Amino acid sequence: MKIGILGGGLTGVTLGYFLNYDVEILEKNKETGGLCRSLQDEGFTFDYGGSHIIFSKDKEVLSFMLAVLGDNKVQRRRNAKILFKGNYVKYPFENGLNDLPKEDNFECLYYYIDNLIKREQDKSNSPKNFKEWIYYTFGKGIAEKYMIPYNEKIWNTKSEQMSLEWVENRVPQPPIEDVIKSSLGIATEGYTHQLHFYYPKEGGIQSLIKSIESGIKERITPNFEVQSIRKEDNKWIVSNNNKEKEFDMVISTLHLSDLINVLKDVPENVMNAINNLKYNSLITVMIGLDIPKLNDFSWLYIPDKDIKTHRVSFPSNYSEEVAPNGKSSVLAEITCSEEEDIWNRKDDNIANEVIDDLHRLKIIDKNTVCYSKVKRSKYAYVIYDLDYIKKMQVIYRYFNEIGIELCGRFSEFKYLNMDACIKSAMNKANELNRAKR
């Protein structure tokens, strides 16, 4: 059996690595990587699909990533912060309450405990959307000072318009002991499976992709943009309007919107479901500084709605090899939709605004900037709106009926981290490999 994999992002390449079949990966670009691509320019290396680190609760997945990287990896201890009223607050926010002004610290602790008491007394209604869940879980103080403003900024969506399918294991939930200790200034750590993370020593996150694909290069066909898919005599015919490929099975890792555009006779209800899926795009601003070390932070969250960027990371703190000697690097991320003005603005205008904002916040000195570049990623974050489940049931049912397998963040349309994309590919490969036996 010959299997065609559509898309050479992390999921597609991992599928190609693990499948024990005749496999061909069709990638529209000249190189694989998807959101895990890195830019190397003037001695700097930036992950322009957003800041990536390597970690996982899943030991099998983590072991795989570390094994394929071989010696090309370094380990770091997370030092993430949240910028709140000019203060650098330890991440997660509820583990850094003592870094807040005293009144804010008190309000966060008071409402957190008050909220727990109400829940114990059955005086709190079960949450029906993300906003209600935030209040239900953290109380008014943490909710209004950080959780709601930051999440509405990164998701570019009102929190009451988001459902709860994605929340479990994605939003850190602290035990009460940690919140009280944090408020009193006793050190605690949250989200501990991410506390120590790995990163490629050289080449940025794309070196992980290159390491995976190094043993399966013969399975990858670059510069093949899928333009049509049809089924004839129990075979799938995939065309780029120049060449046709024939497969017994097709696994798509493409965004569902791109997939339905290359299929014929898609039912109207399926088209409507996919066209109404919500997602965010991403703009990354890559900044090089003419100083040897800016700070010792891993990354920084900025909930302030007047600042465009929601997260700033410091790649040269992940590895010294991703910036030239004597220089350091910053990566700023902005989520938006393609309809927003910023998506269509000139790169220089975006870069200058971000640099000015970071200078005003005293994160960088703009006089030390020696490099800047802007990149855009059309598909970045899956948004779980209130109709998410209803739409996905229609979509999954259709692709199951026609026999196209879906795998990965934008085909399954799930908010999957790198490790979850790899796990999804492993599971799909294991399922198909077992069937072969």
Disulfide bonds with the S-S distance in Angstrom:
none
